[in-house]
Amino acid sequence: MNFNYKTTGTCSQQINFTIEDGIISNVEFIGGCNGNLKGISRLVEGKPAAEVQQLLAGTTCGLKGTSCPDQLATAIGQALAYKG
């Protein structure tokens, strides 16, 4: 299933991704630090979504209370809850 998540507190504005059979793929950040976010997208491709969520949750950027990886973790959590 495809998901679109509007981020808050980060330079990126949105994260689009797919979760099928618990595996995350097609992660795309809109806005933000292009190279870093492409790298994160490649690193999480094909991994279990729950594992990625646990790994990235709580990551901060500078003095912000969140980051693009943290927002991805939040988005994954919502997607997994939605799927039940």
C-alpha positions in Angstrom: 0.0 0.0 0.0 1.2 3.5 -0.8 1.5 6.2 1.9 2.0 9.9 1.8 3.0 11.7 5.0 3.2 15.5 5.5 6.2 16.2 7.7 6.4 18.7 10.5 9.4 20.5 11.9 11.8 19.5 9.1 13.1 20.9 5.8 11.4 18.2 3.9 7.7 18.7 3.3 6.4 15.2 2.6 7.5 11.5 2.5 6.0 9.0 0.1 6.6 5.3 0.5 5.2 1.8 0.1 4.7 -1.0 2.6 3.9 -4.4 1.2 4.0 -7.5 3.5 5.8 -5.5 6.1 8.6 -4.4 3.8 9.3 -0.7 3.0 10.1 0.4 -0.5 9.9 3.4 -2.8 10.8 5.9 -0.1 10.8 9.5 -1.5 11.4 12.7 0.4 10.0 15.9 -1.0 12.3 18.8 -0.1 15.1 18.6 2.4 18.7 17.7 2.0 18.6 15.9 -1.3 21.8 13.8 -1.0 21.3 12.7 2.6 17.6 11.8 2.0 18.4 9.8 -1.1 21.0 7.9 1.0 18.4 7.2 3.8 15.9 6.1 1.1 18.4 3.6 -0.3 19.5 2.3 3.1 15.9 1.5 4.2 14.8 0.0 0.8 13.7 -3.6 1.2 14.0 -3.6 5.0 11.2 -4.6 7.5 9.2 -1.4 8.2 9.0 -2.0 11.9 12.8 -2.4 12.1 13.3 0.9 10.2 10.8 2.6 12.5 12.6 1.5 15.7 16.0 2.4 14.2 15.2 5.9 13.2 12.7 7.0 15.9 14.1 9.8 18.1 16.8 11.0 15.7 17.1 14.7 16.0 18.6 17.4 13.7 20.5 20.1 15.4 18.3 21.7 18.1 15.1 20.5 16.5 13.1 17.9 18.4 12.8 15.8 15.2 14.5 15.1 11.9 13.7 13.7 8.5 14.6 10.2 9.7 12.4 10.7 12.8 9.6 11.9 10.6 10.0 8.7 8.5 9.7 6.6 11.7 6.5 8.5 12.6 5.1 8.0 9.2 5.9 4.3 9.3 4.3 4.0 12.7 1.1 5.6 11.4 1.1 3.4 8.3 1.6 0.2 10.3 -1.2 1.2 12.7 -3.5 2.0 9.7 -2.8 -1.4 8.2 -3.6 -3.0 11.6 
